[in-house]
Amino acid sequence: MAGTPESGRAKTALIVGASRGLGHAIAAELAARGWDVVGTVRDQAARTPLQDLAARSNGHVTVEQLDINDPNQYAPLHERIAPPPWTSCSSTRGPRTTRTPPSGRFPPRTSLR
């Protein structure tokens, strides 16, 4: 598999803002390359292309809720997704406020090798 390193484990990416647009395109491309993808959406009740991708992915795409404008959601998300060894973390969405998310919440790896 293209996304499988020598260890035999699939590469895993966290994509913040993957419900549609660029984030969804990145999620779809990485999933097509064999990566496991965790994509975030602001509202899990709203149907988005990411939910459709997850439904077709045989468990390789997971949808998590995250509103990056609410810092109280960072730690619970981190607790839910912390176990995988993250290969990549990408944010296609910036906060709508001047508040900056605290650093160190997620591993700093950002390359898409």
N, C-alpha and C positions, 0 to 999 in steps of 0.2 A: 504494500500500500504506500502511496506517495507520502502520506503524512505520518508514517510509522518510522520512528528512529530505530537504530540498531538494537535497542533494548527490547523491542517488540511492543512497546506501549505507544498508543496513538498520541500525537501532539494535541495539546489542549489550549484553546484560546478563550479568553473572556472578552466579549465585545459589548461595551457600554453604549447603548443607543442603537440597538440592532433591529428595532421593530420595522423599519422601512428605509428606503434610500441607501446611502452609502454603507451604513452599518449592516443593513440586510444583505447588500451585495457582497460585503466582506464575509459575512457568516455563510452565505450560500457557496461562495468560492472555496473557502476553507473546508466546509463540509464535503464538497465535491472532491476535494483533494485528500479526503480521509481523516481530517482532523475531527476531534470532538470539540464542540462549540457550546459555550454558555453565553447566551445573548440576553441583554436586559431590555425591558420595556417599562414605561412609566405606569401603565395600567394593564394588568393581565386580563381584565374583563373585556377590554376592547380587542376585537379581532384584528390582527395585523398579519402581514406576510411572514413574519418570523414564526408565528404559531403554525401557519400552514407548512412552512419548511420543517419545523420540528415534528409535525405529524407524519411527514414523509421520510424522516431521517433514520428510522430504526433505532432510536435512542441516542443518536450521535449529536443531536442539537437539543439543548435544554433551554427553557425560557424561565428567567427569574425577574421578579419585579424590583425596580430601583428608580426612584426619583432622585436624581443627583442634586436637586435643590433642597433635599431634606437630609442633612447630615446624620440624623438618627437612623437612617436606613443603611448606612455604610457597614457598621459592625454586624448587624444581623445577616446581611448578604455575605460578608466575609466568612462568618461562621458556617453558613450553609454550603459554601463552595470551596472552603479552604483546603480540603484534603488533596485534590489533584496537584501534581507538579505542573504549574502553569508554564507553558512555553511562550505564550504571548498574551498581552493585555492591551486592548485598543479602545480608545474612547472617540466616538464620532460626534459626541454631543458635549457642549460646554455648559457650565451652569448659567442660569438666567439671572443670577445675582452676582455681586462682586465678591461673594464669599468663595474662597478656594477650599476644595476638599483637603482634609489633613493628609499629609504625605505619609508613606509607610503602610497604608492600608492594604495595598496589593503589591506583589513583587514588581520590581522595576523593569523586567524584561519586556521589550516592545518590538523586537524584530520579528518579521514574518519569514523565516527561512524555509 
